Amino acid sequence: QVQLVESGGGLVQAGGSLRLSCAASGRTFSNYPMAWFRQAPGKERDIVAAISKNVGDNTYYATSVKGRFTISRDNAESTLYLQMNSLKPEDTAVYYCATRDYSGIGYYTRTRDYPYWGQGTQVTVSS
C-alpha cells in the first residue's frame, strides 16, 4: 500500500532554513501529483505547495510562502522535498505530505484531493 514518511522538521530561529523530505513507497512515485500541507494548533490544514506528476513542471505556492519555499521531487529516489528559507514564527505547524489516488493533470490544492497522507513532521520557528 502507499506509504509516506516525512522527515526534516525541527526547531529553528526566525530567518533560518529547513528542508523537509517525504519518502514514498508502494507504487510508481512519478505517476502522481503531490503536495505539502501544514496545520497549526487550533487551525485547519492548509495547502503550502503542490507539484504535478512526472517532471513536476507545474507548481503552486500559497501566498504566504511564495518566494521563500520551494517544492521539488526526485522521482529516482521517490522523494518529495520542501526547501523552506527565511522562516517566520507563523510558519510553525505540523507539515504533512500527501499524494493522490490517480494521476490527473497539473497540481491539486484541496485536502479532499488527497487520500494518502504522511504522519507529519513538526516545524517550530522561534522569534
N, CA, C and O of each residue as an XYZ file, in Angstrom:
508
protein
N       0.832     -1.184      0.000
C       0.000      0.000      0.000
C       0.880      1.252      0.000
O       2.082      1.177      0.252
N       0.279      2.375     -0.279
C       1.016      3.628     -0.346
C       1.442      4.062      1.062
O       0.631      4.092      1.988
N       2.708      4.391      1.199
C       3.216      4.913      2.466
C       4.004      6.185      2.204
O       4.766      6.274      1.241
N       3.809      7.172      3.078
C       4.517      8.438      3.009
C       5.140      8.708      4.374
O       4.453      8.646      5.394
N       6.417      9.001      4.396
C       7.114      9.234      5.661
C       7.886     10.553      5.560
O       8.834     10.681      4.785
N       7.452     11.529      6.367
C       8.111     12.832      6.380
C       9.282     12.843      7.355
O       9.308     12.085      8.324
N      10.235     13.705      7.085
C      11.363     13.927      7.984
C      11.918     15.317      7.728
O      11.577     15.967      6.740
N      12.784     15.762      8.640
C      13.464     17.032      8.445
C      12.947     18.186      9.267
O      13.523     19.273      9.234
N      11.869     17.974     10.005
C      11.355     19.040     10.847
C      12.275     19.289     12.037
O      13.230     18.550     12.278
N      11.960     20.349     12.772
C      12.760     20.672     13.947
C      12.506     22.074     14.428
O      11.549     22.734     14.023
N      13.400     22.521     15.318
C      13.331     23.865     15.880
C      14.385     24.733     15.206
O      15.551     24.348     15.118
N      13.973     25.896     14.735
C      14.892     26.799     14.042
C      14.536     28.230     14.411
O      13.380     28.537     14.704
N      15.527     29.093     14.395
C      15.274     30.506     14.674
C      14.697     31.194     13.445
O      14.920     30.767     12.313
N      13.963     32.252     13.685
C      13.420     33.042     12.576
C      14.547     33.475     11.642
O      15.619     33.890     12.082
N      14.277     33.366     10.348
C      15.287     33.668      9.344
C      16.074     32.465      8.896
O      16.800     32.533      7.904
N      15.947     31.368      9.605
C      16.675     30.155      9.276
C      16.008     29.338      8.183
O      15.004     29.746      7.600
N      16.591     28.175      7.920
C      16.116     27.294      6.846
C      15.976     25.865      7.342
O      16.657     25.439      8.275
N      15.088     25.147      6.704
C      14.928     23.713      6.903
C      14.562     23.095      5.560
O      13.972     23.755      4.704
N      14.915     21.822      5.380
C      14.446     21.075      4.220
C      13.701     19.843      4.693
O      14.259     18.979      5.370
N      12.436     19.778      4.328
C      11.611     18.622      4.639
C      11.701     17.608      3.510
O      11.811     17.968      2.338
N      11.652     16.339      3.884
C      11.629     15.250      2.913
C      10.411     14.377      3.157
O       9.934     14.256      4.285
N       9.921     13.776      2.099
C       8.798     12.841      2.181
C       9.147     11.639      1.317
O       9.127     11.718      0.089
N       9.465     10.532      1.964
C       9.809      9.310      1.245
C       8.550      8.516      0.969
O       7.789      8.205      1.885
N       8.331      8.189     -0.292
C       7.127      7.473     -0.712
C       7.469      6.048     -1.125
O       8.559      5.775     -1.629
N       6.519      5.148     -0.903
C       6.687      3.759     -1.321
C       5.333      3.158     -1.633
O       4.300      3.709     -1.253
N       5.337      2.033     -2.323
C       4.113      1.300     -2.570
C       3.570      1.396     -3.977
O       2.661      0.651     -4.342
N       4.125      2.324     -4.794
C       3.688      2.431     -6.181
C       4.684      3.310     -6.925
O       5.651      3.788     -6.333
N       4.454      3.529     -8.221
C       5.363      4.335     -9.030
C       5.206      5.808     -8.671
O       4.195      6.437     -8.981
N       6.216      6.336     -8.018
C       6.162      7.680     -7.445
C       5.890      8.754     -8.482
O       5.114      9.676     -8.232
N       6.518      8.646     -9.639
C       6.455      9.734    -10.621
C       5.081      9.929    -11.237
O       4.822     10.972    -11.835
N       4.195      8.950    -11.106
C       2.902      8.996    -11.787
C       1.867      9.895    -11.122
O       0.785     10.098    -11.674
N       2.179     10.442     -9.938
C       1.145     11.098     -9.150
C       1.559     12.488     -8.674
O       2.700     12.704     -8.266
N       0.611     13.427     -8.733
C       0.865     14.739     -8.135
C       1.029     14.613     -6.631
O       0.532     13.671     -6.013
N       1.734     15.576     -6.051
C       1.944     15.560     -4.609
C       1.852     16.977     -4.056
O       1.809     17.955     -4.802
N       1.823     17.060     -2.724
C       1.680     18.374     -2.100
C       2.177     18.343     -0.670
O       2.308     17.286     -0.052
N       2.449     19.529     -0.164
C       2.725     19.754      1.250
C       1.591     20.594      1.821
O       1.175     21.588      1.226
N       1.101     20.183      2.976
C       0.124     20.932      3.744
C       0.719     21.203      5.123
O       1.721     20.598      5.504
N       0.100     22.107      5.859
C       0.512     22.326      7.239
C      -0.699     22.644      8.098
O      -1.714     23.157      7.625
N      -0.556     22.321      9.378
C      -1.652     22.562     10.313
C      -1.084     23.079     11.618
O      -0.316     22.390     12.290
N      -1.463     24.291     11.973
C      -1.078     24.886     13.243
C      -2.134     24.542     14.290
O      -3.269     24.231     13.927
N      -1.796     24.589     15.566
C      -2.758     24.245     16.616
C      -4.017     25.084     16.517
O      -3.955     26.310     16.417
N      -5.163     24.411     16.545
C      -6.438     25.104     16.506
C      -6.849     25.623     15.145
O      -7.860     26.313     15.022
N      -6.071     25.296     14.117
C      -6.386     25.792     12.780
C      -6.610     24.633     11.814
O      -6.289     23.481     12.109
N      -7.166     24.967     10.657
C      -7.393     23.954      9.638
C      -6.076     23.590      8.933
O      -5.092     24.327      8.988
N      -6.097     22.454      8.284
C      -4.955     22.027      7.484
C      -4.993     22.790      6.147
O      -5.983     22.724      5.418
N      -3.933     23.494      5.845
C      -3.886     24.351      4.669
C      -2.799     23.930      3.702
O      -1.776     23.369      4.096
N      -3.033     24.208      2.435
C      -2.040     23.937      1.406
C      -0.840     24.851      1.585
O      -0.983     26.036      1.885
N       0.341     24.287      1.398
C       1.583     25.063      1.386
C       2.118     25.145     -0.034
O       2.399     26.228     -0.548
N       2.254     23.966     -0.667
C       2.773     23.902     -2.029
C       2.317     22.598     -2.664
O       2.066     21.611     -1.972
N       2.212     22.604     -3.987
C       1.788     21.420     -4.720
C       2.621     21.303     -5.994
O       3.136     22.295     -6.510
N       2.742     20.074     -6.489
C       3.567     19.825     -7.665
C       2.906     18.759     -8.527
O       2.303     17.815     -8.016
N       3.028     18.921     -9.836
C       2.430     17.965    -10.767
C       3.270     16.694    -10.849
O       4.380     16.619    -10.322
N       2.701     15.700    -11.527
C       3.384     14.422    -11.663
C       4.570     14.527    -12.623
O       4.846     15.588    -13.182
N       5.251     13.418    -12.796
C       6.402     13.301    -13.702
C       7.487     14.326    -13.357
O       8.007     14.307    -12.241
N       7.833     15.202    -14.271
C       8.961     16.108    -14.007
C       8.590     17.254    -13.072
O       9.457     18.029    -12.668
N       7.324     17.366    -12.729
C       6.918     18.388    -11.779
C       7.077     19.799    -12.303
O       7.519     20.684    -11.570
N       6.726     20.023    -13.550
C       6.925     21.342    -14.140
C       5.817     22.328    -13.790
O       5.926     23.519    -14.083
N       4.754     21.837    -13.166
C       3.704     22.741    -12.680
C       3.722     22.738    -11.159
O       3.609     21.687    -10.527
N       3.866     23.921    -10.580
C       3.893     24.041     -9.124
C       2.969     25.151     -8.661
O       2.654     26.076     -9.409
N       2.544     25.037     -7.417
C       1.687     26.032     -6.778
C       2.253     26.339     -5.404
O       2.760     25.452     -4.717
N       2.163     27.606     -5.007
C       2.586     28.017     -3.672
C       1.512     28.895     -3.040
O       0.928     29.758     -3.695
N       1.268     28.660     -1.772
C       0.405     29.572     -1.032
C       1.060     30.953     -0.999
O       2.285     31.071     -0.990
N       0.246     31.966     -0.982
C       0.760     33.335     -1.000
C       1.734     33.577      0.150
O       2.730     34.282     -0.013
N       1.450     32.999      1.295
C       2.256     33.247      2.486
C       3.672     32.684      2.396
O       4.543     33.095      3.162
N       3.914     31.758      1.480
C       5.234     31.128      1.394
C       5.925     31.402      0.060
O       7.089     31.044     -0.120
N       5.230     32.022     -0.856
C       5.788     32.252     -2.186
C       7.064     33.076     -2.084
O       7.102     34.101     -1.405
N       8.107     32.617     -2.766
C       9.396     33.300     -2.738
C      10.302     32.834     -1.616
O      11.489     33.160     -1.607
N       9.761     32.071     -0.663
C      10.565     31.566      0.462
C      10.703     30.047      0.443
O      11.737     29.508      0.836
N       9.660     29.359     -0.016
C       9.644     27.892     -0.031
C       9.745     27.393     -1.468
O       9.297     28.055     -2.404
N      10.345     26.204     -1.627
C      10.442     25.566     -2.931
C      10.092     24.099     -2.808
O      10.688     23.375     -2.011
N       9.124     23.658     -3.598
C       8.750     22.253     -3.645
C       9.458     21.607     -4.831
O       9.578     22.208     -5.899
N       9.927     20.369     -4.631
C      10.582     19.646     -5.712
C      10.399     18.158     -5.487
O      10.022     17.716     -4.402
N      10.673     17.396     -6.536
C      10.544     15.946     -6.429
C      11.716     15.271     -7.113
O      12.196     15.730     -8.150
N      12.170     14.175     -6.522
C      13.224     13.346     -7.091
C      12.596     11.982     -7.358
O      12.466     11.160     -6.452
N      12.213     11.755     -8.601
C      11.494     10.525     -8.926
C      12.394      9.291     -8.803
O      11.909      8.205     -8.485
N      13.668      9.444     -9.045
C      14.589      8.305     -8.897
C      14.672      7.840     -7.443
O      14.868      6.657     -7.166
N      14.521      8.793     -6.522
C      14.583      8.475     -5.096
C      13.202      8.353     -4.464
O      13.085      8.073     -3.271
N      12.151      8.563     -5.264
C      10.771      8.509     -4.747
C      10.604      9.419     -3.528
O      10.035      9.028     -2.509
N      11.110     10.626     -3.664
C      11.107     11.551     -2.534
C      10.624     12.931     -2.965
O      11.002     13.446     -4.018
N       9.785     13.507     -2.128
C       9.289     14.875     -2.289
C      10.013     15.751     -1.288
O      10.257     15.337     -0.154
N      10.362     16.971     -1.704
C      11.077     17.896     -0.833
C      10.320     19.211     -0.677
O       9.528     19.608     -1.531
N      10.597     19.872      0.452
C      10.154     21.247      0.645
C      11.310     22.008      1.271
O      11.617     21.830      2.450
N      11.947     22.858      0.476
C      13.002     23.717      0.989
C      12.370     24.975      1.532
O      11.669     25.688      0.813
N      12.618     25.254      2.808
C      11.997     26.386      3.474
C      13.087     27.355      3.922
O      13.924     27.014      4.758
N      13.073     28.545      3.373
C      14.043     29.585      3.719
C      13.332     30.773      4.361
O      12.113     30.908      4.262
N      14.104     31.621      5.012
C      13.565     32.829      5.651
C      12.348     32.489      6.503
O      11.304     33.133      6.402
N      12.494     31.491      7.322
C      11.365     31.021      8.128
C      10.909     32.076      9.128
O      11.706     32.849      9.658
N       9.602     32.081      9.366
C       8.965     33.021     10.274
C       8.243     32.257     11.376
O       7.887     31.095     11.183
N       8.021     32.885     12.525
C       7.275     32.192     13.592
C       5.915     31.690     13.124
O       5.445     30.654     13.595
N       5.282     32.402     12.213
C       3.965     31.972     11.734
C       4.038     30.741     10.832
O       2.997     30.211     10.444
N       5.234     30.276     10.489
C       5.376     29.028      9.751
C       5.325     27.812     10.679
O       5.317     26.673     10.212
N       5.290     28.051     11.979
C       5.232     26.957     12.944
C       3.962     26.139     12.743
O       2.858     26.682     12.757
N       4.125     24.831     12.556
C       2.993     23.940     12.291
C       3.525     22.518     12.151
O       4.734     22.287     12.101
N       2.597     21.579     12.089
C       2.926     20.224     11.646
C       2.771     20.208     10.130
O       1.738     20.616      9.600
N       3.796     19.737      9.441
C       3.813     19.694      7.987
C       3.563     18.262      7.516
O       4.177     17.314      8.003
N       2.644     18.130      6.556
C       2.252     16.836      6.026
C       2.497     16.787      4.523
O       2.254     17.769      3.821
N       2.975     15.657      4.031
C       2.969     15.450      2.586
C       1.771     14.570      2.239
O       1.271     13.807      3.065
N       1.331     14.704      0.994
C       0.149     13.986      0.548
C       0.285     13.646     -0.932
O       0.983     14.327     -1.683
N      -0.406     12.567     -1.335
C      -0.423     12.195     -2.740
C      -1.813     11.717     -3.136
O      -2.609     11.313     -2.288
N      -2.092     11.770     -4.432
C      -3.410     11.432     -4.920
C      -3.546      9.942     -5.177
O      -2.578      9.183     -5.117
N      -4.793      9.545     -5.467
C      -5.036      8.141     -5.773
C      -5.161      7.892     -7.272
O      -5.323      6.745     -7.689
N      -5.091      8.936     -8.088
C      -4.956      8.761     -9.529
C      -4.190      9.944    -10.100
O      -4.018     10.962     -9.429
N      -3.735      9.810    -11.327
C      -2.738     10.741    -11.867
C      -3.257     12.152    -12.045
O      -2.762     13.076    -11.401
N      -4.245     12.336    -12.908
C      -4.736     13.673    -13.182
C      -3.718     14.500    -13.947
O      -2.685     14.003    -14.398
N      -4.045     15.782    -14.079
C      -3.202     16.723    -14.806
C      -2.954     17.929    -13.914
O      -3.873     18.432    -13.268
N      -1.703     18.393    -13.879
C      -1.393     19.587    -13.123
C      -1.259     19.320    -11.637
O      -0.938     18.208    -11.218
N      -1.514     20.368    -10.831
C      -1.415     20.239     -9.381
C      -2.794     20.366     -8.751
O      -3.750     20.803     -9.390
N      -2.874     19.978     -7.488
C      -4.136     19.967     -6.750
C      -3.897     20.579     -5.382
O      -2.862     20.335     -4.761
N      -4.858     21.381     -4.906
C      -4.596     22.174     -3.707
C      -5.575     21.955     -2.556
O      -5.431     22.569     -1.499
N      -6.559     21.095     -2.748
C      -7.549     20.881     -1.688
C      -7.205     19.617     -0.910
O      -6.697     18.650     -1.479
N      -7.484     19.626      0.399
C      -7.204     18.435      1.198
C      -7.993     17.240      0.685
O      -7.512     16.108      0.741
N      -9.199     17.479      0.186
C     -10.019     16.348     -0.254
C      -9.526     15.744     -1.576
O     -10.017     14.699     -2.004
N      -8.574     16.391     -2.206
C      -7.973     15.811     -3.411
C      -6.985     14.704     -3.083
O      -6.561     13.966     -3.972
N      -6.615     14.581     -1.812
C      -5.530     13.688     -1.419
C      -5.995     12.644     -0.401
O      -6.288     12.988      0.745
N      -6.065     11.381     -0.805
C      -6.449     10.329      0.138
C      -5.287      9.755      0.950
O      -5.507      9.079      1.955
N      -4.039     10.025      0.513
C      -2.891      9.439      1.193
C      -2.066     10.534      1.854
O      -1.711     11.532      1.226
N      -1.764     10.325      3.148
C      -1.069     11.324      3.948
C       0.044     10.676      4.757
O      -0.047      9.511      5.145
N       1.097     11.450      5.005
C       2.110     11.021      5.950
C       1.678     11.327      7.373
O       0.584     11.837      7.612
N       2.558     11.005      8.314
C       2.230     11.189      9.725
C       2.516     12.610     10.202
O       2.074     13.002     11.282
N       3.242     13.369      9.416
C       3.542     14.750      9.757
C       4.879     14.914     10.445
O       5.376     13.997     11.099
N       5.458     16.102     10.288
C       6.705     16.451     10.974
C       6.563     17.871     11.517
O       6.098     18.772     10.819
N       6.967     18.054     12.764
C       6.794     19.339     13.438
C       7.884     20.317     13.024
O       9.071     19.992     13.030
N       7.459     21.513     12.667
C       8.377     22.627     12.408
C       8.042     23.736     13.396
O       6.905     24.205     13.459
N       9.034     24.145     14.158
C       8.852     25.216     15.130
C       9.875     26.314     14.860
O      11.082     26.069     14.841
N       9.371     27.528     14.653
C      10.236     28.670     14.361
C      10.157     29.644     15.535
O       9.092     30.182     15.841
N      11.278     29.859     16.173
C      11.303     30.751     17.333
C      11.656     32.173     16.899
O      12.397     32.386     15.940
N      11.107     33.126     17.628
C      11.335     34.538     17.276
C      12.562     35.093     17.974
O      12.899     36.263     17.791
